[in-house]
């Protein structure tokens, strides 16, 4: 049958849907197959592994920036001028606020984004949630001026680091998703995602090891792979609909037809198509430079 609006299907095994998923939620720890379309719904495969991969993508760059913030705070407090002013030394919160303004202006927004992302998953690491809550209070609302010293911030960063190790372990399990068509939906799989007979419109599609759309169009929204290949037939639109394709940790992006305004990102390197491209494969060479080669669409 089909999964209707407001319905949740949760399984520790593999989920097979003979019809469509419309306004519902489907989670299968070992995989999900949907014979029909997925519309305005959430489909996840891999249990905590799918959530872990997505959270790691947000967490790892944030953690690097937080460690730099803590190191900068320690550096300021080691300076002779800081010790010479005695009782007039400012609280650590004042120093942190100044560092955010001068060196890390985007950090509060990144913390907020991780907080929002972590709330969307049922299987989130509880220690991670606690650490992010501390960071929200210390860096976003009410903000760093509440901190008498930086100990609380340092402890939260250490908790985040430990949570990232646990998430990396959780992300190792692979489970796949296969559906016919996707529209205004979210698909998250720790393994591969395959769209064999349809298209993807205005959706968020995240996979651990690869995404393949065999004959349809990818238009609007974003496709993201942790490590592997994004293999498509047609992406974007003649009117320049912004469509984002991202490979986090090395791999390829390839398509039979790429329209202008499609954004391709591989391992942090970004390219925006400014013309129609046909049978193209994007990758990085050994020096980390962009490389384009001929590609045949999947059969």
PAZAPA-4460 file (N, C-alpha, C; in steps of 0.05 Angstrom, whole numbers, plus 32768, in hexadecimal, padded with zeros to 4 digits):
% residues 299
    n_x    n_y    n_z   ca_x   ca_y   ca_z    c_x    c_y    c_z   seq   type   mol
   8010   7FE8   8000   8000   8000   8000   8011   8019   8000     1      X     A
   8004   802F   8006   8012   8049   8007   8014   8054   8023     2      X     A
   8025   8067   8027   8028   8075   8041   801C   8090   803E     3      X     A
   8006   8095   804D   7FF7   80AE   804A   8002   80C4   805C     4      X     A
   7FF6   80DC   8059   7FFE   80F3   8068   7FFC   80EE   8087     5      X     A
   8011   80F5   8095   8011   80F3   80B2   8019   80D7   80BC     6      X     A
   801C   80C4   80AA   8023   80A8   80B2   8041   80A5   80B5     7      X     A
   8049   8096   80C9   8065   8090   80CD   8069   8072   80CC     8      X     A
   807D   8069   80BD   8084   804D   80BB   80A1   804B   80C4     9      X     A
   80A6   803D   80DB   80C0   803A   80E6   80C7   801D   80E9    10      X     A
   80DE   8015   80DE   80E5   7FF8   80DE   8103   7FF5   80E4    11      X     A
   8109   7FE0   80F3   8125   7FD9   80F7   8130   7FC8   80E1    12      X     A
   8120   7FC1   80CD   8128   7FB2   80B6   8126   7FC2   809C    13      X     A
   811D   7FB4   8087   811A   7FC1   806D   80FC   7FC7   8068    14      X     A
   80F6   7FDF   805D   80DA   7FE7   8058   80D5   7FE6   803A    15      X     A
   80BF   7FD9   8033   80B6   7FD8   8017   809B   7FE5   8015    16      X     A
   8099   7FFB   8005   807F   8009   8001   8076   8004   7FE4    17      X     A
   805F   7FF6   7FE1   8056   7FEF   7FC6   804A   8007   7FB7    18      X     A
   8041   801B   7FC6   8035   8032   7FBA   8046   804B   7FBC    19      X     A
   803A   8061   7FC6   8048   807A   7FC9   804B   8082   7FE6    20      X     A
   805C   8096   7FEB   805E   80A3   8005   8057   80C0   8002    21      X     A
   8041   80C9   800D   8037   80E4   8009   8032   80F1   8024    22      X     A
   8043   8103   802D   8040   8110   8046   8046   80FF   805E    23      X     A
   8055   80EA   805A   805B   80D7   8070   8078   80D6   8076    24      X     A
   807F   80C4   8089   809B   80BF   8091   80A0   80A1   8090    25      X     A
   80B6   8099   8083   80BE   807D   8082   80DB   807B   808A    26      X     A
   80E0   8069   809D   80FC   8064   80A6   8101   8046   80A7    27      X     A
   8115   803D   8099   811D   8021   8099   813A   801E   809F    28      X     A
   8141   8011   80B4   815D   800F   80BC   816E   8001   80A7    29      X     A
   8163   7FED   8099   8172   7FDE   8085   816C   7FE7   8069    30      X     A
   815A   7FF9   8064   8155   8003   804A   8137   8009   8045    31      X     A
   8132   8018   8030   8116   801F   8029   8113   801E   800B    32      X     A
   80FE   8011   8001   80F7   8010   7FE5   80DA   8019   7FE2    33      X     A
   80D6   802D   7FD0   80BC   8038   7FCB   80B6   8035   7FAE    34      X     A
   80A0   8026   7FA7   809A   8021   7F8B   8090   803A   7F7D    35      X     A
   8083   804C   7F8C   8078   8064   7F80   8088   807D   7F87    36      X     A
   8079   8093   7F89   8086   80AD   7F8E   8088   80B3   7FAC    37      X     A
   809B   80C4   7FB2   809D   80CF   7FCD   8099   80ED   7FCB    38      X     A
   8083   80F7   7FD7   807B   8113   7FD5   8077   811F   7FF1    39      X     A
   8084   8136   7FF6   8080   8144   800F   8084   8131   8027    40      X     A
   8098   8121   8027   809C   810C   803B   80BA   810A   8042    41      X     A
   80BF   80FB   8057   80DA   80F5   8060   80DF   80D7   805E    42      X     A
   80F4   80CE   8051   80FB   80B2   804F   8118   80AF   8057    43      X     A
   811D   809D   806B   8138   809A   8075   813F   807C   8076    44      X     A
   8158   8076   806E   8162   805A   806F   817C   805A   807E    45      X     A
   817F   8047   8090   8198   8045   809F   8196   804C   80BC    46      X     A
   817E   8052   80C6   817B   8059   80E2   818C   8070   80EA    47      X     A
   819A   806D   80FF   81AB   8083   8109   81C2   8089   80F6    48      X     A
   81C9   8076   80E4   81DF   807B   80D1   81D8   8092   80BE    49      X     A
   81BF   8092   80B4   81B7   80A8   80A2   81B9   80C3   80B0    50      X     A
   81AF   80C4   80C9   81B0   80DD   80D8   81CD   80E4   80DE    51      X     A
   81DD   80D0   80E4   81F9   80D5   80EB   8208   80E2   80D4    52      X     A
   8205   80D8   80BC   8213   80E3   80A5   820B   8100   80A1    53      X     A
   81F1   8106   80A3   81E8   8122   809F   81F3   8134   80B4    54      X     A
   81F1   812B   80CD   81FB   813C   80E3   8219   8140   80E2    55      X     A
   8228   812B   80D9   8245   812E   80D7   824C   8144   80C3    56      X     A
   823D   8146   80AD   8243   815B   8099   8241   8177   80A5    57      X     A
   822E   817B   80B8   822B   8194   80C6   8240   8197   80DC    58      X     A
   8245   8181   80EA   8254   8182   8103   8272   8186   80FF    59      X     A
   827E   8178   80EB   829B   8178   80E9   82A6   8194   80E3    60      X     A
   829C   81A4   80CF   82A7   81BF   80CB   82A1   81D1   80E3    61      X     A
   828A   81CD   80F0   8284   81DE   8107   8297   81D8   811E    62      X     A
   829E   81BF   8122   82B0   81B7   8137   82CC   81C4   8133    63      X     A
   82D5   81C4   811A   82EF   81D1   8114   82EF   81EE   811C    64      X     A
   82D9   81FC   8115   82D7   8218   811C   82D5   821D   813A    65      X     A
   82C7   820C   8148   82C5   820F   8165   82E0   820A   8172    66      X     A
   82EF   81F7   8168   830A   81F2   8174   831C   820A   816F    67      X     A
   8319   8217   8158   8329   8230   8153   8320   8246   8166    68      X     A
   8306   8248   816B   82FC   825D   817E   8308   8258   819A    69      X     A
   8308   823F   81A3   8313   8239   81BE   8331   823F   81BF    70      X     A
   833F   8238   81A9   835C   823D   81A8   8361   825B   81A8    71      X     A
   8351   826B   819A   8354   8288   819A   834F   8294   81B5    72      X     A
   833B   828A   81C4   8336   8293   81DF   834E   828E   81F1    73      X     A
   8359   8276   81F0   8370   826F   8200   8388   8281   81FA    74      X     A
   838C   8286   81E0   83A2   8298   81D7   839F   82B3   81E4    75      X     A
   8387   82BF   81E3   8383   82DA   81EE   8389   82DA   820C    76      X     A
   8381   82C5   821A   8385   82C4   8237   83A2   82BE   823F    77      X     A
   83B2   82B6   822C   83CE   82B1   8231   83DF   82CA   822D    78      X     A
   83D4   82DF   8222   83E4   82F7   821C   83EA   8307   8235    79      X     A
   8402   8313   8237   840A   8322   824F   83F6   8338   8256    80      X     A
   83EC   8346   8241   83D9   835C   8246   83C1   8353   8255    81      X     A
   83B8   833A   8250   83A0   8330   825E   83A5   832D   827C    82      X     A
   83BC   8324   8283   83C2   8320   829F   83CA   833A   82AE    83      X     A
   83D3   834E   829F   83DC   8367   82AB   83C4   8377   82B6    84      X     A
   83AC   8374   82AB   8396   8385   82B3   8388   837A   82CC    85      X     A
   8390   8363   82D6   8387   8359   82F0   8369   8356   82F1    86      X     A
   835C   8363   8305   8340   835F   830A   832F   836B   82F4    87      X     A
   833B   837B   82E2   832B   8387   82CD   832A   8375   82B4    88      X     A
   8334   835D   82B7   8332   834A   82A0   8315   8344   8299    89      X     A
   830E   8346   8280   82F2   8340   8278   82EB   8323   827B    90      X     A
   82D2   831D   8280   82C9   8300   8280   82CF   82F3   8265    91      X     A
   82D1   82D9   8266   82D6   82CB   824D   82C0   82D0   8238    92      X     A
   82A8   82D3   8242   8292   82D8   8230   8295   82F1   821E    93      X     A
   82A1   8306   822A   82A7   831E   821B   82BC   8318   8205    94      X     A
   82D0   8309   820C   82E5   8302   81F8   82D9   82F1   81E2    95      X     A
   82C8   82DE   81EA   82BC   82CC   81D6   82AA   82DD   81C3    96      X     A
   829B   82EF   81CE   8289   8300   81BD   829A   8310   81A9    97      X     A
   82B1   831A   81B2   82C2   832A   81A0   82CE   8318   818B    98      X     A
   82D6   82FF   8192   82E1   82EC   817E   82CC   82E5   8169    99      X     A
   82B3   82E1   8172   829E   82DB   815F   829A   82F1   814B   100      X     A
   829B   830A   8155   8297   8321   8144   82AE   8324   8130   101      X     A
   82C6   8320   8138   82DE   8326   8128   82E7   830E   8117   102      X     A
   82E6   82F5   8121   82F2   82DF   8114   82DE   82C9   810C   103      X     A
   82C8   82C6   811A   82B5   82B0   8115   8298   82B9   8113   104      X     A
   8293   82CD   8101   8277   82D8   8100   8262   82C4   80F7   105      X     A
   826A   82AF   80E9   8256   829B   80DF   8251   8285   80F3   106      X     A
   8260   8284   8108   825F   826D   811B   8243   826A   8129   107      X     A
   8237   8280   8133   821C   827D   813F   8208   8271   812C   108      X     A
   8208   8279   8113   81F5   826E   80FF   81FA   8251   80FA   109      X     A
   8214   8248   80FA   821A   822C   80F6   8211   821B   810E   110      X     A
   8214   8226   8126   8209   8218   813E   81EB   8215   813C   111      X     A
   81DE   822B   8134   81C1   822A   8132   81B8   8215   811D   112      X     A
   81C7   8214   8106   81C0   8201   80F1   81C3   81E4   80FB   113      X     A
   81D9   81DE   810A   81DC   81C3   8115   81C6   81BD   8129   114      X     A
   81BE   81D0   8139   81A8   81CC   814C   818E   81C5   813E   115      X     A
   8188   81D4   8129   816F   81CE   811A   8171   81B3   810C   116      X     A
   8188   81AC   8101   818C   8193   80F4   8188   817B   8108   117      X     A
   8194   817E   811F   8193   8168   8133   8177   8163   813D   118      X     A
   8165   8177   813C   814A   8174   8145   8139   8164   8132   119      X     A
   8141   8160   8119   8131   8153   8105   8133   8135   8106   120      X     A
   8145   812A   8117   814A   810D   8118   8142   8103   8133   121      X     A
   8135   80EB   8133   812D   80DE   814C   8143   80D0   815A   122      X     A
   8159   80C9   814C   816E   80B8   8157   8188   80C8   815C   123      X     A
   8185   80E1   8163   819C   80F2   8167   81AB   80EB   8181   124      X     A
   81C5   80ED   8181   81D6   80E9   8199   81CE   80FD   81AF   125      X     A
   81C6   80F3   81C6   81BD   8105   81DC   81D3   8117   81E6   126      X     A
   81EC   810D   81E7   8202   811E   81EF   8207   8135   81DB   127      X     A
   8203   812F   81C2   8205   8143   81AD   81F0   8159   81B1   128      X     A
   81D7   8150   81B7   81C2   8164   81BB   81C9   8176   81D3   129      X     A
   81D4   816A   81E8   81DB   817B   81FF   81F1   818F   81F9   130      X     A
   8205   8186   81EA   821B   8198   81E3   8211   81AE   81D1   131      X     A
   8200   81A8   81BE   81F6   81BC   81AC   81E5   81D0   81BB   132      X     A
   81D5   81C7   81CE   81C5   81D9   81DF   81D6   81ED   81EE   133      X     A
   81ED   81E3   81F9   81FF   81F5   8206   820A   820A   81F3   134      X     A
   8211   8201   81DB   821C   8214   81C7   8208   8229   81BE   135      X     A
   81EF   8220   81BC   81D9   8233   81B5   81D8   8249   81CA   136      X     A
   81D8   8240   81E3   81D5   8254   81F9   81EE   8266   81FB   137      X     A
   8206   825B   81F6   821E   826A   81F9   8225   827C   81E1   138      X     A
   821D   8273   81C9   8226   8282   81B1   820F   828F   81A2   139      X     A
   81F6   8287   81A7   81E0   8292   8197   81CD   82A2   81A9   140      X     A
   81BE   8294   81BB   81AB   82A1   81CD   81AC   8294   81E8   141      X     A
   81B2   82A4   81FD   81B5   82C1   81FE   81D0   82CB   81F4   142      X     A
   81E4   82B9   81F2   81FD   82C2   81E6   8215   82C0   81F9   143      X     A
   822D   82C6   81EF   8246   82C2   81FF   8249   82D3   8218   144      X     A
   823A   82E9   821A   823E   82FA   8232   8235   82EC   824B   145      X     A
   8226   82D6   8249   821E   82C7   8261   8235   82B7   826D   146      X     A
   824B   82B3   825E   8261   82A2   8266   8274   82B1   8277   147      X     A
   8278   82A8   8290   828D   82B4   82A1   82A9   82AA   8299   148      X     A
   82AA   8290   8290   82C3   8286   8286   82BD   8273   826F   149      X     A
   82D2   826A   8261   82CD   8259   8249   82CC   823C   824E   150      X     A
   82CB   8233   8267   82CB   8217   826D   82B3   8209   8262   151      X     A
   829C   8215   8265   8283   8208   825B   8284   8204   823C   152      X     A
   828F   8218   822E   8292   8216   8211   82A6   8200   820A   153      X     A
   82BC   81FF   8218   82D0   81EA   8212   82C5   81CE   8217   154      X     A
   82B5   81CB   822C   82AA   81B1   8232   8296   81A9   821C   155      X     A
   8286   81BC   8213   8273   81B6   81FD   8281   81AE   81E4   156      X     A
   8298   81BB   81DE   82A7   81B4   81C6   82B2   8197   81C9   157      X     A
   82BC   8190   81E0   82C5   8175   81E5   82AF   8160   81E2   158      X     A
   8297   8167   81EB   8280   8155   81E8   8279   8152   81CA   159      X     A
   827B   8168   81BB   8276   8166   819E   828A   8154   8191   160      X     A
   82A3   8156   8199   82B8   8146   818D   82B2   8128   8192   161      X     A
   82AB   8121   81AB   82A4   8106   81B1   828C   80FC   81A2   162      X     A
   8278   810E   819F   8260   8106   8190   8266   8101   8172   163      X     A
   8279   8110   8167   8281   810C   814B   828D   80F1   8147   164      X     A
   829D   80E7   815A   82A8   80CC   8158   8292   80B7   8158   165      X     A
   827E   80BB   816A   8268   80A7   816A   8258   80A8   8151   166      X     A
   8254   80C0   8146   8244   80C3   812D   8253   80B5   8116   167      X     A
   826E   80B8   8115   827D   80AB   8100   827A   808D   8101   168      X     A
   8279   8082   8119   8274   8065   811C   8258   805D   8112   169      X     A
   8244   806E   811A   8228   8068   8112   8225   806A   80F3   170      X     A
   8235   807C   80E7   8231   8080   80CA   823C   806A   80B8   171      X     A
   824A   8056   80C4   8257   8042   80B5   8243   802E   80A8   172      X     A
   822B   802B   80B3   8217   8018   80A8   820A   8024   808F   173      X     A
   8207   8014   807A   81FC   801D   8061   81E0   8011   805C   174      X     A
   81CD   8021   8055   81B2   8018   804E   81A9   802A   8037   175      X     A
   819B   801E   8023   8194   802C   800A   8176   8034   8009   176      X     A
   8171   8047   7FF8   8155   804F   7FF1   8152   804D   7FD3   177      X     A
   813B   8042   7FCB   8133   8042   7FAF   8116   804C   7FAC   178      X     A
   8112   8060   7F9C   80F6   806A   7F98   80F3   8071   7F7A   179      X     A
   80D9   8076   7F73   80D4   807C   7F57   80D6   8099   7F50   180      X     A
   80CD   80AB   7F62   80CC   80C7   7F5D   80CC   80D6   7F77   181      X     A
   80D8   80EE   7F78   80DA   80FD   7F91   80D2   811A   7F8C   182      X     A
   80C1   8125   7F9D   80B9   8141   7F9B   80B5   814E   7FB6   183      X     A
   80C2   8164   7FBB   80BF   8173   7FD5   80C3   8160   7FEC   184      X     A
   80D7   8150   7FEC   80DB   813C   8001   80F8   813C   800A   185      X     A
   80FD   812C   801F   8118   8128   802A   811E   810B   802B   186      X     A
   8134   8103   801E   813D   80E7   801E   8159   80E6   802A   187      X     A
   815D   80D5   803E   8177   80D2   804A   817E   80B5   804C   188      X     A
   8194   80AD   8041   819D   8090   8042   81BA   808F   8049   189      X     A
   81C1   807C   805A   81DD   8078   8060   81EC   806B   8049   190      X     A
   81DE   805E   8037   81EA   8051   801F   81E4   8061   8006   191      X     A
   81D7   8053   7FF2   81D1   805F   7FD9   81B4   8067   7FD6   192      X     A
   81AE   807B   7FC5   8193   8082   7FBE   8190   8080   7F9F   193      X     A
   817B   8071   7F96   8177   806D   7F79   815B   8075   7F72   194      X     A
   8159   8085   7F5C   8140   808D   7F50   8140   8082   7F34   195      X     A
   8132   806B   7F30   8136   805D   7F16   8123   8067   7F00   196      X     A
   810B   8070   7F06   80F8   8076   7EF1   80ED   8092   7EF2   197      X     A
   80F5   80A3   7F05   80E9   80BD   7F09   80FE   80D3   7F0D   198      X     A
   80F4   80E9   7F19   8104   8101   7F1D   8106   8109   7F3A   199      X     A
   8115   811E   7F3F   8117   812A   7F5A   8112   8148   7F57   200      X     A
   80FD   8152   7F64   80F7   816E   7F63   80F7   817A   7F7F   201      X     A
   8107   8190   7F82   8107   81A0   7F9A   8108   818F   7FB4   202      X     A
   811C   817E   7FB5   811E   816C   7FCC   813A   816C   7FD7   203      X     A
   813D   8163   7FF0   8157   815F   7FFD   815D   8141   7FFD   204      X     A
   8172   813A   7FEF   8179   811D   7FEC   8196   811A   7FF5   205      X     A
   8199   810A   800A   81B4   8106   8016   81BA   80E8   8018   206      X     A
   81D1   80E0   800D   81D9   80C4   800D   81F6   80C1   8016   207      X     A
   81FC   80A9   8021   8217   80A4   802A   822A   809E   8014   208      X     A
   8221   808D   8000   8234   8083   7FED   822D   8088   7FD0   209      X     A
   8216   8094   7FC9   8210   809A   7FAE   81F3   80A0   7FA9   210      X     A
   81ED   80AF   7F94   81D2   80B6   7F8B   81D2   80B2   7F6C   211      X     A
   81BE   80A3   7F63   81BA   809F   7F46   819D   80A4   7F3E   212      X     A
   819A   80B6   7F2A   8180   80BB   7F1D   8183   80B2   7F00   213      X     A
   8175   809D   7EF8   817B   8090   7EDF   8170   809F   7EC7   214      X     A
   8156   80A7   7EC8   814A   80B3   7EAF   813C   80CD   7EB4   215      X     A
   8139   80D6   7ECD   812A   80EE   7ED2   813A   8107   7ED5   216      X     A
   812D   811C   7EDF   8139   8136   7EE2   813D   813B   7F00   217      X     A
   8153   8148   7F07   8157   8153   7F22   8155   8171   7F20   218      X     A
   8141   817D   7F2D   813C   819A   7F2A   8136   81A6   7F45   219      X     A
   8146   81BA   7F4D   8142   81C7   7F67   814D   81B5   7F7E   220      X     A
   814F   81C1   7F95   8157   81B1   7FAC   8175   81AA   7FAC   221      X     A
   817C   8195   7FBA   8198   818E   7FBD   819B   8170   7FBE   222      X     A
   81B1   8166   7FB3   81BA   814A   7FB5   81D6   814A   7FC2   223      X     A
   81D9   8139   7FD6   81F3   8138   7FE4   81FB   811C   7FE9   224      X     A
   8215   8116   7FE4   8220   80FC   7FE9   8239   80FF   7FFB   225      X     A
   823B   80EE   800F   8253   80F0   8020   826C   80E8   8011   226      X     A
   826C   80D1   8004   8283   80C8   7FF5   8279   80B6   7FDF   227      X     A
   827F   80BC   7FC5   8275   80AC   7FAF   826D   80BD   7F97   228      X     A
   8259   80B3   7F88   8252   80C1   7F6F   8235   80CA   7F70   229      X     A
   8230   80E1   7F64   8215   80EA   7F5D   8213   80E7   7F3E   230      X     A
   8201   80D5   7F36   81FF   80CE   7F19   81E2   80D4   7F10   231      X     A
   81DF   80E7   7EFC   81C5   80F1   7EF5   81C2   80F1   7ED7   232      X     A
   81A8   80F3   7ECF   81A2   80F7   7EB2   81A2   8115   7EAC   233      X     A
   818F   8124   7EB7   818D   8141   7EB2   818A   814F   7ECD   234      X     A
   8198   8166   7ECF   8197   8175   7EE8   8194   8193   7EE3   235      X     A
   8182   81A0   7EF2   817D   81BC   7EEE   8166   81C0   7EDA   236      X     A
   8164   81D9   7ED0   814F   81DF   7EBC   8159   81F4   7EA9   237      X     A
   814C   81F6   7E91   8154   820B   7E7E   8151   8227   7E8A   238      X     A
   813F   822B   7E9E   813B   8245   7EAA   814F   824A   7EC1   239      X     A
   8161   8237   7EC6   8176   823C   7EDA   816E   8236   7EF7   240      X     A
   815D   8223   7EFB   8155   821C   7F17   816E   8213   7F27   241      X     A
   8173   8220   7F3D   818A   821A   7F4D   8188   81FE   7F59   242      X     A
   819B   81EC   7F52   819B   81D1   7F5C   81B7   81CB   7F66   243      X     A
   81BA   81C0   7F7E   81D4   81BC   7F8A   81DB   819F   7F8C   244      X     A
   81F3   8198   7F83   81FE   817D   7F84   8218   817E   7F93   245      X     A
   821A   816E   7FA8   8231   8170   7FBA   823B   8154   7FC2   246      X     A
   8256   8150   7FBF   8263   8138   7FC9   8277   8142   7FDE   247      X     A
   8273   8138   7FF7   8282   8142   800E   829F   813A   800D   248      X     A
   82A5   8121   8009   82C0   8116   800F   82CC   8108   7FF7   249      X     A
   82C9   8113   7FE0   82D6   8107   7FC8   82C3   80F5   7FB9   250      X     A
   82C4   80F8   7F9F   82B3   80E8   7F8D   82AE   80F7   7F73   251      X     A
   8298   80F1   7F66   8292   80FD   7F4C   8275   8106   7F4B   252      X     A
   8270   8119   7F39   8254   8122   7F32   8253   8120   7F13   253      X     A
   823F   8112   7F09   823E   810E   7EEC   8221   810F   7EE3   254      X     A
   821D   8119   7ECA   8202   811B   7EBF   8202   811D   7EA1   255      X     A
   81ED   8113   7E95   81EA   8115   7E78   81E6   8132   7E6F   256      X     A
   81D6   8142   7E7F   81D0   815D   7E78   81CF   816E   7E92   257      X     A
   81E0   8183   7E92   81E1   8196   7EA8   81D9   81B2   7E9E   258      X     A
   81C5   81BE   7EAB   81BC   81D8   7EA3   81CB   81EE   7EB3   259      X     A
   81CA   8207   7EA9   81D7   821C   7EB8   81CC   8220   7ED4   260      X     A
   81DD   822A   7EE6   81D5   8230   7F02   81D5   8217   7F13   261      X     A
   81DE   8201   7F09   81E2   81E9   7F1A   81FC   81EC   7F29   262      X     A
   81FB   81E8   7F43   8213   81EA   7F54   821E   81CF   7F5B   263      X     A
   8238   81CA   7F54   8245   81B1   7F5A   825B   81B6   7F6E   264      X     A
   825C   81A6   7F84   8271   81A9   7F98   827C   818E   7F9E   265      X     A
   8296   818C   7F9D   82A4   8173   7FA4   82BB   817A   7FB7   266      X     A
   82BB   816E   7FCF   82D0   8171   7FE3   82D7   818E   7FE7   267      X     A
   82C2   819F   7FE8   82C6   81BB   7FEE   82CB   81CD   7FD6   268      X     A
   82D0   81C2   7FBE   82D4   81D1   7FA6   82BA   81D5   7F98   269      X     A
   82B4   81ED   7F8F   8299   81F4   7F85   829A   81FD   7F68   270      X     A
   8286   81F4   7F58   8284   81FD   7F3C   8267   8203   7F37   271      X     A
   8261   8219   7F29   8246   8220   7F21   8245   8220   7F02   272      X     A
   8233   820F   7EF7   8231   820D   7EDA   8226   8228   7ECF   273      X     A
   8234   8232   7EBB   822B   824B   7EAE   8221   8247   7E92   274      X     A
   821F   822D   7E8A   8215   8226   7E6F   820C   8209   7E70   275      X     A
   81FF   8201   7E5A   81F6   81E5   7E59   820E   81D3   7E55   276      X     A
   8210   81BD   7E64   8225   81A9   7E62   8219   818E   7E5C   277      X     A
   8225   817F   7E4B   821A   8165   7E43   822F   814F   7E49   278      X     A
   8225   8138   7E53   8235   8120   7E58   824F   8128   7E67   279      X     A
   824C   8134   7E7E   8263   813F   7E8D   8266   8130   7EA8   280      X     A
   827F   812C   7EAF   8286   8121   7EC9   8298   8135   7ED7   281      X     A
   8291   813D   7EEF   82A2   814E   7EFF   82B1   813E   7F14   282      X     A
   82CA   8144   7F18   82DA   8138   7F2D   82F1   814A   7F34   283      X     A
   8301   8143   7F48   8319   8152   7F4E   8331   8140   7F48   284      X     A
   8346   814D   7F3D   835E   813E   7F37   8370   813B   7F50   285      X     A
   8387   8130   7F4D   8399   812B   7F64   83A1   8144   7F72   286      X     A
   83A0   815B   7F64   83A8   8174   7F70   8390   8183   7F7B   287      X     A
   8378   8177   7F7A   8360   8184   7F84   8354   8198   7F71   288      X     A
   835C   8196   7F57   8351   81A9   7F43   833A   819C   7F35   289      X     A
   8328   81AD   7F2A   8310   81A3   7F1C   8318   8194   7F03   290      X     A
   830A   817D   7EFE   830F   816E   7EE5   82F4   8167   7ED9   291      X     A
   82F0   816C   7EBF   82D8   8164   7EB1   82DF   8150   7E9C   292      X     A
   82CE   813B   7E9A   82D3   8126   7E86   82B8   811D   7E7B   293      X     A
   82BA   810C   7E66   82A2   8102   7E59   8294   80ED   7E6A   294      X     A
   8279   80EE   7E6B   826A   80DB   7E7B   8252   80D1   7E6B   295      X     A
   824D   80B7   7E6D   8235   80AB   7E61   8220   80A7   7E77   296      X     A
   8207   80AF   7E71   81F2   80AE   7E85   81EC   8091   7E8C   297      X     A
   81E3   808C   7EA6   81DD   8070   7EAE   81C7   8064   7E9E   298      X     A
   81CA   804A   7E98   81B6   803C   7E87   81A2   802D   7E99   299      X     A
***
